[in-house]
Amino acid sequence: MIDFFVKKKGLRVRVAALIQDAKGKVLLIQQKKNTSGYWLLPGGGIEFGESAEEALKRELKEELDLEVTKSSFLLVNESIDPNRKRHLIQLVFLVQVKALLPKLNPKEKAISGFGYFTNVEIQKMDLRPDIKEYFKKKKRNPSIYLSSNWVAES
């Protein structure tokens, strides 16, 4: 029932990783849609019964062969299509990985490239969702992310 409702209404919950190299450049992946392409933070959808952090680790491993060593919650980004047909909730984590060089999974047809970019370069890119304002900030304070156990009804 919930699955039907979520798919019917176009709601998507996505995790995303903010990964920076030694110079502070941000890792972005490129996706192709028809003839054009756009950029986004690496990550993907959360599967039912999977925590956000588990999804983050799985997506980075599957798509880019990156192993998460540390993650901390940064922000929630919400984007709603003006026609109200799609609704995206993106949970962004500051992530450290074992090795900074991604390896594209050949089975991943949606990803056409990746790169590390400066905040200035990001301002000129087609970034989706459009969170360029966040990259204008000099200091990025992490928000609180609280994972809690399910409380069974008695």
Secondary structure, 3 states (H helix, E strand, C coil): CHHHHHHHHCEEEEEEEECECCCCCEEEEEEEECCEEEEECCEEECCCCCCHHHHHHHHHHHHHCCCEEEEEEEEEEEEECCCCCCEEEEEEEEEEECCCCCCCCCCCCCEEEEEEECHHHHHCCCECCCCHHHHHCCCCCCCCCCCCCCCCCC
